[in-house]
Amino acid sequence: GQLNYTYDCINATNYTGGAVGRHVILAQGNVLWNLSSVLAINGQVMGEQSNQAFAPTFSAAMMARLIPERLTLKGNIASNYKNPSLNDLYWQPGGNRELKPEKGLSYDITLSGQLPITEELDWETEVTYYRMNVDNWIMWLPGENWFWQPRNVQKVLSEGIELQTACNY
């Protein structure tokens, strides 16, 4: 488990209204179960309390060693939450005090393999598919008078495949 307290404060000429601050308390609990030498699962719950609101999130993950030390399958699902930064809210010109927090759900699945070629040389490959659905994504876009301004983009889908490979000597 973990308990965190953060106070962010800004007092700069590029901010309006003088000093601005935000208190954030984060509580987190994490459990890892090794069900066998082949399968492990992980669960995590978090709660963040800030000046704006309370935001609960979670994640769950699994790892299966399909062929020990050769082939592994991992998967993850998580809810996500992100408050607008103080720059997003108060930067001048352009800050937007009407921004909503980002909220979303993300998934990923990874297959990784290791192939020893000789005692000194091995080959590793990993392929990951990921997908994120986010509501109120915060993005800085051109606004009035050529100034950029952060806005909530209502729905964003980000997905893709990553491939990583390495030969180690």
C-alpha positions as CSV (number, residue, x, y, z in Angstrom):
1,G,0.0,0.0,0.0
2,Q,1.0,3.6,-0.3
3,L,-0.3,7.0,0.9
4,N,1.0,10.2,-0.8
5,Y,0.4,13.9,-0.2
6,T,1.4,16.5,-2.8
7,Y,0.9,20.2,-2.8
8,D,1.5,21.9,-6.2
9,C,1.8,25.7,-6.1
10,I,2.5,28.3,-8.8
11,N,3.2,32.0,-8.3
12,A,4.6,33.4,-11.6
13,T,3.9,36.3,-13.9
14,N,2.4,34.0,-16.6
15,Y,-0.4,33.0,-14.3
16,T,-3.5,35.0,-13.4
17,G,-4.7,35.7,-9.9
18,G,-1.4,35.4,-8.1
19,A,-0.4,32.2,-6.3
20,V,-2.5,29.1,-7.2
21,G,-2.3,25.8,-5.4
22,R,-3.7,22.3,-5.3
23,H,-3.7,19.6,-2.6
24,V,-3.6,16.0,-3.7
25,I,-3.9,12.9,-1.5
26,L,-3.4,9.5,-3.2
27,A,-4.1,6.2,-1.5
28,Q,-3.2,3.0,-3.2
29,G,-3.4,-0.8,-2.5
30,N,-1.7,-3.5,-4.5
31,V,-1.9,-7.3,-4.3
32,L,0.1,-9.8,-6.2
33,W,-0.9,-13.5,-6.3
34,N,1.5,-16.1,-7.7
35,L,-1.1,-18.8,-8.3
36,S,1.6,-21.2,-9.6
37,S,5.0,-21.1,-11.1
38,V,3.2,-20.4,-14.4
39,L,0.5,-17.9,-13.6
40,A,0.5,-14.7,-11.6
41,I,-2.2,-12.0,-11.3
42,N,-2.0,-8.5,-9.9
43,G,-4.8,-6.2,-8.7
44,Q,-4.6,-2.5,-7.7
45,V,-7.1,0.0,-6.4
46,M,-6.3,3.7,-6.1
47,G,-8.1,6.8,-4.9
48,E,-7.1,10.4,-5.5
49,Q,-8.6,13.3,-3.6
50,S,-7.8,16.8,-4.9
51,N,-9.3,20.2,-4.7
52,Q,-11.6,19.2,-7.6
53,A,-13.0,15.8,-6.5
54,F,-12.4,12.2,-5.5
55,A,-11.4,9.9,-8.3
56,P,-11.2,6.1,-7.8
57,T,-9.3,4.0,-10.3
58,F,-8.2,0.3,-10.6
59,S,-6.0,-2.0,-12.6
60,A,-5.8,-5.7,-13.0
61,A,-3.0,-7.7,-14.7
62,M,-2.0,-11.2,-15.4
63,M,1.2,-12.9,-16.5
64,A,1.4,-16.5,-17.8
65,R,4.7,-18.2,-18.5
66,L,3.5,-20.4,-21.4
67,I,6.9,-21.9,-21.9
68,P,9.1,-21.0,-18.8
69,E,12.0,-18.7,-19.7
70,R,11.0,-18.8,-23.4
71,L,7.4,-17.5,-24.0
72,T,5.3,-15.2,-21.8
73,L,1.9,-13.7,-22.2
74,K,0.9,-10.6,-20.2
75,G,-2.3,-8.6,-20.1
76,N,-3.5,-5.5,-18.3
77,I,-6.7,-3.5,-17.9
78,A,-6.8,-0.2,-16.1
79,S,-9.1,2.8,-15.5
80,N,-7.3,6.1,-15.8
81,Y,-7.9,9.6,-14.4
82,K,-5.9,12.8,-14.9
83,N,-6.6,16.2,-13.5
84,P,-5.7,19.2,-15.8
85,S,-2.3,20.5,-14.9
86,L,-2.0,24.0,-13.4
87,N,-0.5,25.1,-16.7
88,D,-3.6,23.9,-18.5
89,L,-5.8,25.8,-16.1
90,Y,-4.0,29.1,-15.5
91,W,-1.3,29.7,-18.2
92,Q,-1.7,33.2,-19.7
93,P,-2.5,33.6,-22.4
94,G,-4.6,30.5,-23.0
95,G,-5.3,28.7,-19.7
96,N,-8.8,27.2,-19.5
97,R,-10.4,27.0,-16.0
98,E,-13.3,25.1,-17.4
99,L,-11.4,22.0,-18.2
100,K,-12.7,18.6,-17.0
101,P,-10.4,15.8,-15.9
102,E,-9.5,13.1,-18.4
103,K,-11.1,9.7,-17.7
104,G,-10.6,6.5,-19.6
105,L,-10.1,2.8,-19.8
106,S,-7.0,1.1,-21.3
107,Y,-6.1,-2.4,-22.2
108,D,-3.0,-4.1,-23.4
109,I,-1.7,-7.6,-24.2
110,T,1.9,-8.6,-24.7
111,L,3.5,-11.7,-26.1
112,S,7.3,-12.0,-25.4
113,G,9.7,-14.6,-26.4
114,Q,13.3,-15.4,-25.7
115,L,15.5,-17.6,-27.8
116,P,19.0,-18.6,-26.8
117,I,21.2,-19.0,-29.8
118,T,24.5,-19.8,-28.1
119,E,25.6,-19.5,-24.4
120,E,26.6,-15.9,-25.0
121,L,24.0,-14.9,-27.6
122,D,20.2,-14.7,-27.3
123,W,17.3,-13.2,-29.2
124,E,14.3,-11.4,-27.6
125,T,11.1,-10.3,-29.3
126,E,8.0,-8.6,-27.8
127,V,4.8,-7.6,-29.5
128,T,2.1,-5.6,-27.7
129,Y,-1.4,-4.5,-28.7
130,Y,-2.8,-1.6,-26.8
131,R,-6.1,0.3,-26.8
132,M,-7.1,3.4,-24.8
133,N,-10.6,5.0,-24.7
134,V,-10.4,8.4,-23.1
135,D,-13.2,10.9,-22.4
136,N,-12.3,14.7,-22.1
137,W,-8.7,14.2,-23.4
138,I,-6.9,17.6,-22.8
139,M,-5.3,18.9,-26.0
140,W,-3.7,22.3,-26.7
141,L,-5.2,23.7,-29.9
142,P,-5.0,27.1,-31.7
143,G,-7.5,29.5,-30.3
144,E,-8.4,33.2,-30.7
145,N,-5.6,35.7,-31.7
146,W,-3.3,32.8,-32.6
147,F,-2.9,31.8,-28.9
148,W,-3.0,28.1,-28.1
149,Q,-5.5,27.0,-25.5
150,P,-6.2,23.6,-23.9
151,R,-9.6,22.0,-24.6
152,N,-11.4,18.8,-23.8
153,V,-11.6,16.6,-26.8
154,Q,-14.7,14.6,-26.0
155,K,-13.7,11.1,-27.0
156,V,-10.4,9.8,-28.1
157,L,-9.4,6.3,-29.2
158,S,-5.8,5.4,-29.3
159,E,-4.7,2.0,-30.3
160,G,-1.7,0.3,-31.9
161,I,0.8,-2.4,-32.0
162,E,4.4,-2.1,-30.8
163,L,7.1,-4.5,-31.8
164,Q,10.5,-4.6,-30.0
165,T,13.3,-7.0,-30.8
166,A,16.9,-7.3,-29.6
167,C,19.9,-9.5,-30.0
168,N,22.0,-9.6,-26.9
169,Y,25.6,-10.7,-26.7
